[in-house]
Amino acid sequence: MSPMTDHLLSPDARPVLVLLHGWPDTAALWADTVGVLQRDHRCVCLNLPAYQPGDTLQPLSVDAMCDWLAAQVDAISPNAAVTLVLHDWGCFFGYEYAARHRHRVARVVGVDVGDTNSGAYRRSVSASQGLQIMGYQLWLALAWKLGPLWPALANGLTRRMARWVGWRSDLATVHWAMNYPYAMQWLGSLGGLRGVARVDQVLGPVLPTLFIYGRRKPFMFHSQRWVDTLNATPGCRAVGMDTGHWVMRERPDEFNAQVRAWLDAQRPPAQTPSACATR
């Protein structure tokens, strides 16, 4: 299956937005956002490898994921830097791509996952919150390990957790193969997650960043220090909304208005039109 949806419009001078979802979503997560932003931006929604049912793309290591993203961005916008719009694991992989390919990224919009690999974040998580995070993530990591042997059981475990954490879309699209980032995190699968860049040293200090997060959650995926730093940095902003993890689904009008206003205020130079094929 193609990693992209068909939201890439004909070549023109509008800034390019590359949108990347996380667990357990697909590119369909961004439908409302694309509907609002596509008038002034060329929008391309990528599907994480192995996230679509029947996807021929296999789970990728961090290095391979960054190479894959580099190939997508180079095909989408060979002559101009793009803006990344990211959520959940899309944030993790998108932030690392931005750290490795800063000249290809003009701006970053991160949703609900921030500086999770900073000391400030680790200090902000209580013992109880740490156990909750470890519990649901290990559940999903183990479901990924079980998947090749007992796919029905692994799918059931994955779908149950999706409901427990508040995911409210079609469960038929949720499957065990989506869980590989958690296996990377906790079991060291696919090379693990060691050696990635510190998010708080890339976003904000180097790249203009908008961070939007939900306040109604049992634990956060960012530190207050990072929010304060972004709000004190010219060209950056952090906004909390009265939602859970899926901010763009729970308050789409407010979310889309925040993103559009920030993009308009931080608009990069117009790019030279180039021939980009829909993928």
QUIGI-V881948 format. One record per residue. N is the residue number from 1. RES is the residue in one small letter. PHI is phi in radians with two decimals (none if undefined). PSI is psi in radians with two decimals (NA if undefined). D_CENTER is the distance of its C-alpha to the mean C-alpha in Angstrom with 2 decimals. Layout:
n res phi psi d_center
N RES PHI PSI D_CENTER
N RES PHI PSI D_CENTER
//
This chain:
n res phi psi d_center
1 m none 2.66 19.90
2 s -1.23 2.48 18.23
3 p -1.35 -0.14 14.54
4 m -2.05 2.68 14.50
5 t -1.48 -3.10 15.76
6 d -1.70 0.52 18.80
7 h -1.45 -0.06 17.49
8 l -1.28 2.07 18.51
9 l -1.56 3.12 21.71
10 s -1.09 2.64 24.81
11 p -1.01 2.37 24.82
12 d -2.82 -2.98 25.54
13 a -1.62 0.10 25.07
14 r -1.24 2.56 22.14
15 p -1.03 2.56 19.08
16 v -1.70 2.28 16.32
17 l -1.87 2.24 12.82
18 v -1.92 2.03 10.29
19 l -1.87 2.29 7.59
20 l -2.33 2.18 4.89
21 h -1.53 -3.06 4.55
22 g -2.33 -2.70 5.17
23 w -1.41 2.47 8.82
24 p -1.80 0.85 11.18
25 d -1.67 3.14 10.12
26 t -2.29 -3.06 10.67
27 a -1.04 -0.33 10.45
28 a -1.07 -0.31 13.04
29 l -0.93 -0.56 10.74
30 w -1.66 0.17 11.00
31 a -0.97 -0.84 14.77
32 d -1.15 -0.70 16.09
33 t -1.13 -0.78 14.00
34 v -1.07 -0.69 15.09
35 g -1.02 -0.57 18.56
36 v -1.46 -0.67 18.82
37 l -1.61 -0.30 17.45
38 q -1.22 -0.26 18.90
39 r -1.12 -0.67 22.34
40 d -1.93 -0.05 21.57
41 h -2.44 2.60 18.62
42 r -1.52 2.11 18.08
43 c -1.95 2.24 14.88
44 v -2.20 2.12 13.43
45 c -1.80 2.07 10.90
46 l -1.62 2.58 10.08
47 n -1.74 2.22 10.36
48 l -0.98 2.44 9.29
49 p -0.93 2.37 12.82
50 a 1.31 0.11 14.99
51 y -1.55 -0.48 13.00
52 q -1.41 2.41 15.53
53 p -0.99 2.28 18.94
54 g 1.39 0.17 21.26
55 d -1.08 2.35 18.78
56 t -1.44 -0.24 20.81
57 l -1.31 2.38 17.96
58 q -1.63 2.80 18.11
59 p -0.96 2.52 15.72
60 l -2.10 2.57 15.22
61 s -1.20 2.98 15.83
62 v -1.03 -0.81 13.81
63 d -1.07 -0.79 16.39
64 a -1.18 -0.62 16.37
65 m -1.12 -0.76 12.62
66 c -1.12 -0.66 13.01
67 d -1.14 -0.72 16.14
68 w -1.10 -0.80 14.67
69 l -1.09 -0.68 12.09
70 a -1.06 -0.73 15.16
71 a -1.14 -0.71 17.25
72 q -1.11 -0.83 15.09
73 v -1.12 -0.72 14.91
74 d -1.12 -0.60 18.59
75 a -1.29 -0.65 19.56
76 i -1.24 -0.79 17.85
77 s -2.49 1.34 19.14
78 p -1.19 -0.37 21.70
79 n -1.92 -0.01 23.45
80 a -2.62 2.60 21.01
81 a -1.15 2.66 17.89
82 v -1.93 2.90 14.83
83 t -1.78 2.23 12.51
84 l -1.61 2.31 8.75
85 v -2.10 2.01 7.02
86 l -2.28 2.61 3.33
87 h -2.48 2.44 3.06
88 d 1.00 -2.25 4.55
89 w -1.11 -0.41 4.82
90 g -1.03 -0.59 2.14
91 c -1.10 -0.89 3.37
92 f -0.98 -0.91 6.38
93 f -1.25 -0.64 6.96
94 g -1.18 -0.69 6.30
95 y -1.10 -0.72 8.42
96 e -1.18 -0.68 10.85
97 y -1.04 -0.77 11.28
98 a -1.08 -0.65 12.06
99 a -1.14 -0.60 14.45
100 r -1.54 -0.38 16.20
101 h -2.34 1.01 16.44
102 r -1.08 -0.56 16.88
103 h -1.21 -0.25 19.37
104 r -1.71 -0.04 16.97
105 v -2.13 2.15 14.56
106 a -1.58 -0.69 16.28
107 r -2.65 2.83 13.90
108 v -2.36 2.31 10.44
109 v -1.95 1.97 9.15
110 g -1.87 2.39 6.93
111 v -2.10 1.92 7.08
112 d 1.28 -0.09 8.85
113 v -2.23 2.12 7.87
114 g -2.10 -2.08 10.11
115 d -1.50 0.99 12.97
116 t -1.22 -0.25 13.11
117 n -1.85 0.42 15.15
118 s -1.76 2.74 17.67
119 g -1.12 -0.62 21.13
120 a -1.07 -0.68 20.87
121 y -1.19 -0.81 18.14
122 r -1.04 -0.66 20.19
123 r -1.24 -0.40 23.25
124 s -1.45 -0.25 21.79
125 v -1.58 2.14 21.18
126 s -1.29 2.93 24.45
127 a -1.05 -0.73 25.96
128 s -1.11 -0.77 25.51
129 q -1.13 -0.69 21.82
130 g -1.06 -0.69 21.41
131 l -1.17 -0.67 23.28
132 q -1.11 -0.78 21.20
133 i -1.10 -0.83 17.94
134 m -1.08 -0.68 19.82
135 g -1.09 -0.90 21.41
136 y -1.27 -0.56 18.63
137 q -1.29 -0.68 16.65
138 l -1.15 -0.64 19.94
139 w -0.96 -0.84 20.78
140 l -1.24 -0.63 17.83
141 a -1.09 -0.74 18.55
142 l -1.20 -0.62 22.15
143 a -1.06 -0.66 21.46
144 w -1.13 -0.70 19.84
145 k -1.13 -0.63 23.01
146 l -1.33 -0.38 25.21
147 g -0.91 -0.85 23.66
148 p -1.09 -0.51 25.85
149 l -1.58 -0.75 28.98
150 w -2.31 1.28 28.47
151 p -1.07 -0.63 25.74
152 a -1.12 -0.78 27.07
153 l -1.10 -0.79 27.00
154 a -1.11 -0.70 23.51
155 n -1.12 -0.72 22.24
156 g -1.07 -0.77 24.19
157 l -1.10 -0.72 22.78
158 t -1.15 -0.76 19.15
159 r -1.21 -0.63 19.97
160 r -1.10 -0.76 21.93
161 m -1.16 -0.65 19.17
162 a -1.02 -0.72 16.82
163 r -1.20 -0.73 19.68
164 w -1.05 -0.62 20.43
165 v -1.58 0.07 17.10
166 g 1.75 0.21 17.36
167 w -1.32 2.30 15.57
168 r -2.20 0.36 17.98
169 s -1.67 -2.91 17.37
170 d -1.21 2.02 19.44
171 l -1.15 -0.35 19.87
172 a -1.12 -0.38 21.30
173 t -1.51 -0.11 17.93
174 v -1.63 2.29 16.94
175 h -2.59 2.83 18.32
176 w -1.10 -0.51 18.69
177 a -1.13 -0.31 17.25
178 m -1.20 -0.26 13.66
179 n -1.50 0.06 14.45
180 y -1.06 -0.53 14.73
181 p -1.05 -0.57 12.01
182 y -1.26 -0.60 14.28
183 a -1.19 -0.59 17.28
184 m -1.12 -0.73 16.09
185 q -1.17 -0.81 15.71
186 w -1.84 -0.43 19.04
187 l -1.98 -0.03 21.18
188 g 1.26 0.28 20.51
189 s -1.12 2.64 19.88
190 l 0.96 0.54 19.05
191 g 1.57 -0.05 19.96
192 g 1.21 -2.90 17.91
193 l -2.08 0.29 15.61
194 r -1.28 2.64 18.47
195 g 1.49 0.12 18.92
196 v -1.38 2.81 15.50
197 a -1.22 2.61 15.73
198 r -1.23 2.08 16.02
199 v -1.02 -0.72 13.17
200 d -1.25 -0.12 15.93
201 q -1.76 -0.03 17.96
202 v -2.02 -0.96 15.68
203 l -1.39 2.32 13.90
204 g 1.66 -1.23 16.81
205 p -1.10 -0.58 19.68
206 v -1.93 -0.77 18.75
207 l -2.03 2.35 16.19
208 p -0.97 2.30 16.43
209 t -2.37 2.30 13.62
210 l -1.93 2.20 13.03
211 f -2.10 2.13 11.55
212 i -2.08 2.29 11.94
213 y -2.43 2.71 12.37
214 g -1.55 2.39 14.52
215 r -1.59 -0.31 17.88
216 r -1.65 1.27 19.18
217 k -2.48 2.68 17.91
218 p -1.23 -0.32 20.05
219 f -2.70 2.74 17.96
220 m -1.80 2.85 15.34
221 f -2.01 0.61 12.45
222 h -2.80 2.86 13.89
223 s -1.74 2.69 17.49
224 q -1.13 -0.56 19.79
225 r -1.03 -0.72 20.87
226 w -1.19 -0.70 17.59
227 v -1.01 -0.83 17.71
228 d -1.09 -0.69 21.31
229 t -1.13 -0.78 20.74
230 l -1.07 -0.77 18.30
231 n -1.21 -0.30 20.80
232 a -1.69 -0.02 23.57
233 t -1.80 2.17 22.10
234 p -0.98 2.37 23.14
235 g 1.50 -0.05 20.49
236 c -2.09 2.79 17.92
237 r -2.77 2.53 17.43
238 a -2.18 2.30 16.05
239 v -2.29 2.17 16.64
240 g -1.66 2.41 17.06
241 m -2.18 2.71 17.58
242 d -1.42 1.20 19.68
243 t -2.45 3.09 17.16
244 g -1.57 -2.55 15.50
245 h -1.24 -0.61 11.88
246 w -1.63 1.27 11.34
247 v -1.03 -0.78 12.43
248 m -1.19 -0.36 12.24
249 r -1.57 -0.63 14.38
250 e -1.39 -0.63 16.79
251 r -2.36 1.20 17.71
252 p -1.09 -0.69 16.67
253 d -1.13 -0.80 19.52
254 e -1.16 -0.76 18.95
255 f -1.07 -0.87 15.22
256 n -1.12 -0.61 15.94
257 a -1.15 -0.71 18.94
258 q -1.11 -0.79 17.22
259 v -1.14 -0.79 14.71
260 r -1.12 -0.74 17.68
261 a -1.09 -0.74 20.04
262 w -1.20 -0.74 17.99
263 l -1.07 -0.72 17.35
264 d -1.10 -0.66 21.07
265 a -1.31 -0.41 22.08
266 q -2.01 0.52 20.13
267 r -1.10 2.22 20.91
268 p -1.37 2.95 21.27
269 p -1.01 2.59 24.43
270 a -1.08 2.50 24.89
271 q -1.66 2.77 24.27
272 t -1.32 2.27 26.98
273 p -0.98 2.46 26.79
274 s -2.56 2.79 26.22
275 a -1.42 1.99 26.29
276 c -2.17 2.15 22.89
277 a -1.48 2.53 23.09
278 t -1.15 2.39 20.90
279 r -2.03 NA 19.14
//
